[in-house]
Amino acid sequence: MEAHNAPHILSVPPHALAESGIWSYVTNTVVSTWIFVLIVAVCGVFLYTASRGKSGFVRTTGYLIVKHLKAFFEPLLGHNLPIHKTLWFVGGVFIYILGSNLYSLLLDWLLAFSPETWHDYLRPINSDINTTLGMAVLMIIISHMIMIRFRGVIGYVLHYVFNFSGHGIVDKVINVVVGWLHIIGEVVRIMALSLRLFGNIFAGAVLLGVMLWITAKIGTAALPL
């Protein structure tokens, strides 16, 4: 790898493909996301076609993945949300985030050994705060829709506004205050989900660039084999 005078540090805001026009709304993160979605769509069509068969490696592997996801999420969801009705959501989100992070890790390595101009067109998906914030807001909205589906509108509203339930008057008053705190907690949860994923991926991309730059400066002859 050619040594540069300074490491390539990923900028916090994404890079737009153009300064004006319709392409000014398309960033390098969006291009990377389009590529990932296309890969997921192709893999989805392949898996769906293979699952239509009566037997096979893909069909058996799919059943094993669903089985392990169910065993993993069932203790976390508890008995209030049936796992057979919510696995499509929590399992799908888990697989999407895991796949996008692995895809971004591969993209980090490719960009580290690619020309500098490639950084203007490609960027790890979750290293953009706009992407992680959008996913956090969407996931919170969908989770609340699921809660309304199982608790009903009245039960859902009372859970936050006036959760007057418990064994005694003290427990009931405390639960009402806790319900109000849950409203604030939902806003904090959006910030925590978006910033945590963004910080992990963004810091990893920056650290990888710095390490590769230092390695190129030191020279391979000085490294222990």
Buried (B, 14 or more C-beta within 10 A) or exposed (E): EEEEEEBBEBEEEBBBBEEEEEEEEBBBBBBBBEBBEEEBEEEEEEBEEBEEEEEEEBBEEBEEEEEEBBEEBBEEBEEEBEBEEBBEBBBEBBEBBEBBBEBBBEBBEEBBEEEEEBBBBBBBBBBBBBBBBEBBEEBBEEBEEBBBEEBEEEEBBBBBEEBEEEEEEEEBEEBBEBBEEEEEEEEEBBEEBBBEBBBBBBEBBBEBBBEBBEBBEEEEEEEEE
